[in-house]
Amino acid sequence: MVEIRRSQDSFRGISSICPWKSHSRDGSSAKEMDETVSEFFRRTILKIPLTEMMTILKTWNFLSENQLQTVNFRQRKESLVQDLVLLCEENRASLNDAALLDIIYTQFHRHQKVWDVFQMSKGPGEDTDLFDMEQFKSSFKKILKRALKNVTVSFRDAEENAVWIRIAWGTQYRKPNQYKPAYVVYYSQTPYAFTSSSQLKSNLPLLGQALTIASKHHQIVKMDLRSRYLDSLKAIVFKQYNQTFETHNSTTPLQERSLGLDINMDSRIIHENKTEKERVQRVTQEIFGDYPQPRLEFAQYKLETKFKSDLNGGILAEREEPLRCLVKFSSPHLLEALKSLAPAGIADAPLSPLLTCIPNKGMNYFKIRDK
């Protein structure tokens, strides 16, 4: 039996051990990974940008400093990837090590995924239990494994008592697909979990069950909140607005950069509107605060209403089904764009509560119905 050496940062998330073949970069007696694991490493490393390659590999901490120094990082990317895969073979890397590297890459590029928010709650009269992260990991994995034979789970601890969970789903008859994993970010001792949107919607109930039981909660619901910006979602649900978020490259305020209404404007007009501008600025600051807004890309409103008219008859008057309308506001930075509307003179202050309530309600999906 071959003893598999694990990296310092690897976890007990994946239990499968791969067979080895005889091969090495220099023709020595090192052993080669199973072809599926080798291909997984190749495709994972290949998607890492060259400018981030060294940073991500050092964060991974699986290859030694001496090994990294033997690699020519200025060669063609295909050749670089092959050299790195061979080093992984020499270190007898496992599927778990490859999954950990994929987690780190995803942490660096979290904005490439769309994140949903789930909120859990305790049952009536339930007390807050002491939380043990290792127990949570073990319980979470066991629940998935009992329900689905072909699934691999790996973990990586992060800052602020968070754990990143990578789940490669399979079926009862197919092995896990390592190239379409789901990600979960759970903050211990909180009722919130953030999940990357998955194509396998059928696995959501199982995922919710595992999260609820492992974190010792009673039930879980999906919030009407979604974004590519995980830090902003976290700030909204944890009410941590007064911090720095992912912003545009330019440091110019959005209302000045995109509109430029004050450039070359007649000074008499400026003085004429001074009182109104001060009122608008005051109202805007009261609503949005003087700190950067969490970053969301859209807000969606679904309207359902019955047709109402004082006139008798007509096709619409006889319609039993409600009229439905969908309105979607989109922007690279929606809340900052909304914040800029009144000061720019595009909208009256204050804005509609349906637009300004997004952070406080923790929603960017709304359904509006007749009372």
N, C-alpha and C positions, 0 to 999 in steps of 0.2 A: 504493500500500500504506500502510495506517495504522500508525503506530508506537504500540505499546501501552506506557504507562508502568507499571512495576511498583512496588508499595510496598516500603519498605525491608526489611520482614520477610518478603516473599514469596520463594518458592523455585522451583526448576525442576521442581516435581512435576507440573504439568499443562501440556501443550503446546498445547492447543487454543486458538485465537484466535477471538473471536466477531465477527460482522458488527455494524455500527453503523447506527443510523438518526438522523435529524435531530430533536432535541428538547432542551429545557432547562427548568429550573425557572423561569427568568425570560424565556423566549422567545428566548434568544440562540442562537448557532449551535453549542452543545454537542451531543454525539451520544449517542443512547440505546443502552443495551445490548440485546443479543439478548433476546427475551422470556423464554426459559428461564433465562437468567442473572439477569435482573431478578426473576423469580419466586423463584429460589433465594435471592437477597439478601433479598427481602421476607419469606419464610418463616423465614429464619435470624434476622433482626433481630426479627421478631415474637415469637419464643420467648424472647428475652432479657428478664428481669424489669426493670421500670423502675428499681428500686433499684440495679441493676448495670449499667445501660445505659452510662453515662458511663465507668465503670471499664473495661468490656470494649472500648469503642470506642477509648479511649486506649491500651490494651494492644495493640490491633490496629494502631494508628499509621498508618492509611491516610488518614483524613480529618484535615486540619490543624486546629490549635487555632482559627484564625479561622473555618473552616467550621463547627466545632462550636458556636461562639458565636452563629452565625446561627440555630441551631435552638432552637425552643421545646420544652423537654423536659417542660413541664407540660401540654401539650395532650393530646387523646385519643391513645391509642396508635396507632390506625390512621393518623391524620394524621402523627404523629411518624415512623412507619415510612416513609410515603410521602416525607416530606422527606428522610430519610436515604438512601433508594434513589435519589432524584434527585441528591443530592450524589455518590453513587457513580457515577452516570452521567456527571456533569460531570468526574469524575476518570478516566473511561474504565476503570472497574474490570473485571477479567477473572474468569473462572470460578475461577482459582487464588486470587484475592483473596477471593472468597466462601468458598472451601474453608478458607482460613486463618482467617477469622472464625469458621467453624464449629468449627475445632479449638480456638480460644481459648474459645468458649462451652463446649465439652465439657470442657476443662481446669477451668473453674470449676464444672462440674456433673458431675464424674467419677463421683460416687456414684449417679447415675441409671442407670448401666450396670452390668452384671454382668461381672466380669473373671476370665478364666482365666489360668493361669500355664503357660508352656512353658519347658522346660529343654533346653539344647543341650549337646553334648559334643564334644570333639576325638577324632580317631581315635587308635589306638595309636601312640605315638611322635611324634605331631604336636606341634610347638613353638607357643608363643604368638606370633602375628604382630603387627607394629605395626598399629594400627588407624587408619584414616583415615575420618572421618565422611562427607566428600563422596563418597569412593569407595563407601562402604556405600550411600548414597542412590542413586547412579547404578546400581550393580549390582542393588539391590533392584527398582528401577523397570524396568530392562531385562528382568529375568527375568519379571516379571508381564506386560509388554508383549509379549514373544515368545510367551508361552503364551495370552494373551487379548487380542484386539485392542481390545475396548471396556472399558477400565478406566482410571480416573484416580487418580493418586497424588500426594499433597502431604505436605510435611514441615514441622515446626516444632521448632526446637531448644528444649530446656528445661533446667532446672537439673540438676546432678549428671551432666553428660555424657549426658543422655537425649535421645532424639528421639521426638516424637509423629508417627505416620504415619496419615494418613487415606486409606482405600481405598474408592472408589465402584465397586462391581462391576457389570459388564454381562455380556452373553453375546456369542456370535459374531454374533448378529442383533439385539441390543438395546443401546441406549446405556446408559452407567452410570447407575444410580439414585442420584442425589445425596442422596436423603432417607433412605436406609438404608445408610449407610457402615459399614465396619468400622474399628476403631481398634487400633493397635499402639503400645505404649510399650516402646522398647528402650533399655537402659542399655549404653553402649559398653563393650567389654572385659569384659563379664560374660556368663555363659551363659543369662541369663534375659530373657524377653520376656513382656509382659502384653497380652492381646488382649481386646477387648470381644466378648461372645458374639454370633455372627452367625447369621442365619437361613439363610444360604447355606453349609451344612455341606460342600457339594461343593467349595468353594474352599479348605478348610482344608489339604489336601495341598499345593496350589500356594503358599499363604501360608507354610507350614512350609519348603518348598523354598527360597523366596526369602530367608527369614530365615537359614536355615542356610548357604547359599552366600554371601550378602552379608556375613555376620559371620564367615565363614571357619571354620565348625564342620563337624562330620562328620555328626551326626544330631540329631534333635529329638524330644522326647516331651512329651506333655501331662501335667502333674502333677495329682494328685487334690486340688486346692486351688482354691477359688473364693470370691469375695466382691465386694460392691459397693465396698469400701474399698481403693482401690489402694495408698495409703500403708501400710496394715497388711499387705497381701500382700507389698509390697516389704520391709517390716521383718522378716517371717517368713523369706523366702528369703535375705535378706542378714544375718540374725541381728542385727538392730538393734532390740532390744526396749526398751532404756532411753531412750525418747523419748516425746513427747506425741502422742497419736493423737486422731482424731475422737471426741469423748465426748458424753455426755448434757449437756443444758443445765444441769442441776443440778450443783453442786459437792459435794453430799453423797455420801459413799461408797455404793455400790450396796447393800451389806448393811444399812446403817443406813436408807437411804431407803425400800427396798421392804419391809423386814420389821419394823423397829422393835421387836425383841424385848426390848431392854433398858429400854424406857420403863416406868416405874412398877413395876419388878420388885423383889421382896422382897430386901433387902440380904443376908439370911442365905443365900439361894440363890446369890447372886453369889459370896460368899466360899466357899461349899461347892464351887463348880465352878471356882474360880480356877486350880487346878493343871491341870485338864483343858483349860481355855480357853487357857492359856499353851502347852500342848503343841500344840493345834490351830493356834494362830497361828504357832508355830514351824514346824510341818510345812507349813502353807500357804505361808509365806514361802519355805521351801526349794524348794518345787515351782514356784510362780508368780513368785517374786521380789517386791521391794517397789516395782516400777515399773508404770505403766499397761500393760494388756494390749493386744496388737493386736486390732483390731475385726473380728470375724467374726459372721455372722448365724445360722449353723447348722453342725451336724456330722451327717453321715449314716453309718449303719452298716448294711451288708447282711450278714445271717447265712445261711450255707448249711450244713446239717448233716444227716447220715443219722439216721433214727429208730433209737433204741437202747432195747431193753427185755429184761429177764430172762424175760418171759413169752413163750411160744411162740404163733405164729399172730397173727391180727389183720390188718386191712387195712393199717395203717401199716407193720407189720413186713415186708410183701411189697412195699412201695413201693420202686422202684429210684431214682426221682428224689429228690434231697435236699429237705428242708423249707427253705423260704425265708422270711425275716422281714426287714422293714425298720424300723429305728428312727431317728428324726430328732429331734435336740435343736435348738430354735429359740429365739432371744432377740435383742433389738436389740443386745446386746453379750454374746455367748455366753461368752467367756473370763472376763470380769469376773463374770458370773453364776455360772459354775462356781467361780471363786475365792471367792465369797461363801458357798457352800453349807455347808462345814464350820464356819466361824466362826459362822454363823447357827444351827447345830444341826440343819440339815435332812439332812445326810449325814455319815457318819463320815470321819475323816481318817486316812490319805490317801485321796483319791479313786482310782477305778480308773485305771490307766495308759492305758486306751483313751480316757479323757477328758482326761487331763493331758498326753498326748504330742503334742497337735495342733500347737503351735508348733515343737517340736523336730523332728518328722517332716515338717513342712510339708505337712500333709494335713488336710482335713476331709471326705473321702470314704474310707470304710474298707470292705473286704470281709473277712469273718471266715469261714474254712472249717475243716473238720476237719483235724487234722494227719495 
